[in-house]
């Protein structure tokens, strides 16, 4: 769980994760929160808590999460936000897709099932999500319903292949990760995830959304140019 000022929802998210019965250990990385997120995490059983001394950003937080999970020997790694925007009740479904060898990467999609707007997703964010996803699918050669969910599962083998340390420390990290999965030739599985937007759910403002959107567009363009051999990229390195 990449955490930032999540003390109001951390314990609730944690309890539902544990109740799923399929999680051996939980990694919480606190990105220099100003509240008691770290203190709460340190007091929870089966939690390995780590704190950044300075805020590294959403992508930088995830980098530490994945590094720690791999260091702990995890076979399947599920990333879920501690703000309870995504229900932990879907963790077993995501784990099953990975554990049964069907996929090396699986997503909880807010678009599948058609309930995003009813769940409180702002209409302008829904529209931006659909437009960006269409553009990314075209350039990356994929057929995902959503590139912008923060609910993801990876196999250990796949994470070890991805050069995610080369990715941005900002929000575009998410799109870079999925593009890297596709770059390696993997298919991405999806399950329908109910949408929950509430005052205690984390959300980025309009300006950051614009920057994120432009970053997603540039990531897709870079992927296509690198695939065609026109450029080289640390994010999309050539491999044997």
PyMOL commands that set and color helices and strands:
alter all, ss='L'
color gray80, all
select helices_A, chain A and resi 10-19+37-42+57-71+88-99+123-140+156-161+164-166+173-183+206-227
alter helices_A, ss='H'
color red, helices_A
select strands_A, chain A and resi 2-3+26-30+47-51+76-79+105-109+152-155+188-192
alter strands_A, ss='S'
color yellow, strands_A
deselect
rebuild
show_as cartoon
